[in-house]
Amino acid sequence: MRVAVRGLATLARMDAVELVLRKYDGRPHRRVTGHLLGTDKFGTWIGTPRGTLVTYSYGWRRRERTREDSVRLIPATGWWMAMFSAAPARAEIYCDVTTPAEQTGPAQFTVIDLDIDVLRMRPDGRVLIDDEDEFTHNRTRFAYPPDVVEQALAATAELSSGLATNTEPFATHYQTWLSPKT
């Protein structure tokens, strides 16, 4: 089955798709290669099964394998990217506030990570906003333009509300993509 993916060349289901996150100054931040699962009204879904390699460009861990099956959503519109993880992951949903995804290769999406993360935790469903201090620091350090700041803060509020109120795709919809497909 072949699917059109938001401006990417037509790819077959399960073709490799690379997700690249950079910081505002262009530095590499994180990258992971998953498998295209398909698209729907919410965006493009990419599977990253347990054991998928994630490469980091910061800190002490440079390469790590994922511990649980996950699906990642690149939204049809929005200043974020989400990862939905199977149990027993502590974070059921982990959202990066980012610039909208851009095609940067035949099967590659790149976003600029804007520091703020919004998470929904297991088992109690708590919603956490993380790294606001990093956003505050970097918005000055890298001189984020006012429209970038406005979009990042609006995305944080949208994600926080969506995760807290179980608005789709954050309620149950993602589970159809996380379930094994044959």
C-alpha positions in Angstrom: 0.0 0.0 0.0 1.4 3.4 -0.9 0.4 6.6 0.9 1.0 10.3 0.3 2.7 11.9 3.3 2.2 15.6 3.6 4.4 16.6 0.8 6.8 13.7 1.0 7.2 11.6 -2.1 4.8 8.7 -2.1 6.1 6.0 0.3 5.0 2.5 1.0 3.6 1.6 4.4 6.4 0.5 6.7 9.1 2.4 4.7 11.7 4.0 6.9 11.2 7.6 7.8 13.7 9.7 9.7 12.8 12.3 12.3 15.4 14.9 13.0 15.2 17.4 15.8 17.4 20.4 15.8 17.8 23.4 18.2 17.0 26.9 17.2 20.6 27.7 16.4 20.8 24.7 14.0 22.7 22.3 16.3 21.6 18.7 16.1 19.5 17.6 19.0 18.0 14.1 18.5 17.2 11.8 15.6 15.3 8.5 15.2 14.3 6.4 12.3 10.9 4.8 12.4 8.5 3.1 9.9 5.7 4.9 8.2 2.4 3.5 9.4 0.1 5.9 7.5 -1.8 9.2 7.7 -5.2 10.3 8.9 -6.9 13.5 9.7 -4.5 14.1 12.6 -1.3 13.7 10.6 1.4 11.2 9.8 2.0 8.2 12.1 5.4 6.7 12.4 6.1 3.5 14.4 9.1 3.1 16.5 9.1 -0.4 18.0 10.9 -1.4 21.2 14.6 -1.5 20.4 14.6 1.4 18.0 17.8 3.4 18.1 17.6 7.1 19.2 20.7 9.2 18.7 21.2 12.2 21.0 23.6 15.1 20.4 23.8 16.2 24.0 24.4 14.8 27.5 26.1 11.6 28.5 23.9 9.3 26.5 24.6 9.5 22.8 22.7 6.4 21.7 19.9 4.6 23.3 17.4 2.0 22.3 13.7 2.5 23.1 12.3 0.4 25.9 8.7 0.2 24.7 6.8 0.2 21.4 5.8 3.8 20.5 4.1 5.6 17.7 5.0 9.2 16.8 2.6 11.7 15.3 3.7 14.5 13.1 0.5 16.6 13.2 -1.2 17.8 10.0 -1.0 21.3 11.6 0.6 22.4 14.7 3.8 23.4 16.5 4.4 20.1 18.2 5.3 16.4 17.7 4.0 13.6 19.9 5.1 10.2 21.0 2.6 7.7 22.4 4.2 4.8 24.3 2.9 1.4 25.3 2.8 0.4 28.9 4.8 0.2 31.1 6.4 3.5 30.0 6.0 6.1 32.7 5.1 8.7 30.2 2.0 7.6 28.2 2.4 10.6 25.9 5.4 12.8 25.4 5.0 15.9 23.3 7.8 18.1 22.1 6.9 21.7 21.3 8.5 22.3 17.9 8.2 24.3 14.7 6.0 22.7 12.1 7.7 19.7 10.5 9.4 20.3 7.2 10.5 17.8 4.5 14.2 17.8 4.4 14.8 14.6 2.4 12.9 12.0 0.4 11.8 10.3 3.7 12.9 12.8 6.4 11.1 15.3 8.6 13.0 18.0 10.5 11.7 20.2 13.3 13.2 22.8 15.5 12.8 21.7 19.1 11.6 24.7 21.1 12.5 23.2 24.5 9.1 22.8 26.2 7.8 19.3 26.6 4.2 18.3 27.7 3.7 14.8 29.1 0.9 12.7 30.4 2.1 10.3 33.1 1.0 6.8 34.0 -0.8 5.6 36.0 -2.5 8.7 37.3 -2.9 10.7 34.1 -1.0 13.7 35.5 -0.1 16.3 32.9 3.3 17.9 33.3 4.9 20.8 31.5 8.7 20.4 31.4 11.7 22.6 30.5 9.9 25.9 30.6 13.1 27.3 32.2 15.1 26.1 29.2 12.6 27.8 26.9 12.9 31.1 28.9 16.7 30.9 28.8 16.9 30.0 25.0 14.3 32.5 23.9 16.7 35.2 25.1 20.0 33.4 24.2 18.8 32.7 20.6 16.5 35.7 20.2 13.4 33.7 19.3 11.2 36.0 17.3 7.9 37.1 18.9 5.8 34.9 16.6 7.9 31.8 17.5 7.4 32.5 21.2 3.7 33.1 20.7 3.3 29.8 18.7 5.3 27.8 21.2 3.3 29.1 24.2 0.0 28.5 22.3 1.1 24.9 21.5 2.0 24.3 25.1 -1.5 25.5 26.2 -3.2 23.4 23.4 -1.2 20.3 24.4 -1.7 20.7 28.1 -5.5 21.1 27.6 -5.7 18.2 25.1 -3.8 15.8 27.3 -5.8 16.8 30.4 -9.2 16.5 28.8 -8.5 13.5 26.6 -9.1 15.3 23.4 -8.3 13.3 20.3 -5.8 12.2 19.2 -4.7 12.1 22.9 -7.7 10.0 24.2 -7.8 6.6 22.5 -7.2 7.2 18.7 -3.5 6.7 19.0 -4.0 3.2 20.2 -5.2 2.1 16.8 -1.8 3.0 15.5 0.1 1.6 18.5 -1.6 -1.8 18.1 0.3 -4.2 16.0 -0.6 -4.0 12.3 -0.2 -6.8 9.8 
